[in-house]
Amino acid sequence: MKNIKPLADRVLIKIKEAESKTISGLYIPENAKEKTNIGTVVAIGSNKEEITVKVGDTVLYEKYAGAAVKIENKEHLILKAKEIVAIIEE
């Protein structure tokens, strides 16, 4: 695995994959899937007083936030902590 460490107030998030099937059981083609704005925090930057999330949190982030990066063929996002709008508790 590539070892990516976000800097300052930035957070690395693994993007949750979009659903591949509808509730009624129809499969959605790759090009028709909506991009999700939910993900799991993988790493946080060094400026911990500005970051209110921790590794492992599931979060909701702004739709056009951050910079996309692929790690081991999985979509990730590096964004500023202030672009995270909520923690999703399950």
C-alpha positions as CSV (number, residue, x, y, z in Angstrom):
1,M,0.0,0.0,0.0
2,K,1.1,3.5,-0.7
3,N,1.7,5.4,2.5
4,I,0.0,8.8,2.2
5,K,0.0,11.1,5.2
6,P,-2.2,14.2,4.9
7,L,-0.6,17.5,6.0
8,A,-1.8,20.1,8.5
9,D,-5.7,20.2,8.6
10,R,-6.3,17.7,5.8
11,V,-7.9,14.3,6.0
12,L,-7.6,11.2,3.8
13,I,-11.0,9.5,3.2
14,K,-11.8,6.2,1.4
15,I,-14.8,7.0,-0.7
16,K,-17.8,4.6,-0.1
17,E,-18.6,2.9,-3.4
18,A,-22.0,3.8,-5.0
19,E,-24.7,1.1,-4.9
20,S,-24.5,-1.3,-7.9
21,K,-28.1,-2.4,-7.5
22,T,-31.4,-0.6,-7.0
23,I,-33.8,-1.5,-4.1
24,S,-36.0,-3.4,-6.6
25,G,-32.9,-5.5,-7.8
26,L,-32.0,-3.8,-11.0
27,Y,-28.3,-3.5,-11.7
28,I,-26.9,0.1,-12.3
29,P,-24.3,0.4,-15.1
30,E,-20.9,1.9,-14.1
31,N,-21.5,5.1,-16.1
32,A,-24.9,5.8,-14.5
33,K,-23.8,5.5,-10.9
34,E,-24.0,8.6,-8.8
35,K,-20.9,9.7,-7.0
36,T,-21.3,9.4,-3.2
37,N,-20.2,12.0,-0.7
38,I,-19.8,9.5,2.1
39,G,-16.5,7.9,3.2
40,T,-14.3,6.5,6.0
41,V,-11.5,8.5,7.5
42,V,-8.2,6.6,6.8
43,A,-5.6,9.2,8.0
44,I,-5.5,12.7,9.5
45,G,-3.0,15.5,9.3
46,S,-0.8,16.8,12.1
47,N,-2.9,19.8,13.0
48,K,-5.1,17.8,15.3
49,E,-6.7,20.8,17.1
50,E,-8.5,21.8,13.9
51,I,-9.6,18.2,13.1
52,T,-12.7,16.9,14.9
53,V,-12.8,13.4,13.3
54,K,-10.7,10.4,14.0
55,V,-9.5,7.4,11.9
56,G,-12.3,5.0,11.3
57,D,-15.2,7.6,11.4
58,T,-17.7,7.5,8.6
59,V,-18.3,11.0,7.4
60,L,-20.4,13.1,5.0
61,Y,-18.3,15.7,3.1
62,E,-19.1,18.5,0.6
63,K,-19.9,17.3,-2.9
64,Y,-17.1,19.0,-4.7
65,A,-14.5,18.9,-1.9
66,G,-10.9,17.8,-2.0
67,A,-8.5,16.1,-4.4
68,A,-9.1,12.6,-5.7
69,V,-6.4,10.0,-5.5
70,K,-6.4,6.2,-6.2
71,I,-4.8,3.9,-3.7
72,E,-4.7,0.2,-4.6
73,N,-7.5,0.8,-7.2
74,K,-9.8,2.3,-4.6
75,E,-11.0,5.9,-4.8
76,H,-9.8,8.2,-2.0
77,L,-10.1,11.9,-1.3
78,I,-7.8,14.3,0.5
79,L,-9.7,17.3,1.8
80,K,-9.6,20.0,4.4
81,A,-11.2,19.0,7.7
82,K,-13.7,22.0,7.4
83,E,-15.1,20.3,4.2
84,I,-16.4,17.5,6.4
85,V,-20.0,18.4,7.3
86,A,-21.1,15.5,9.5
87,I,-20.0,12.2,11.2
88,I,-22.4,9.4,10.5
89,E,-23.1,7.2,13.5
90,E,-24.3,3.7,12.8
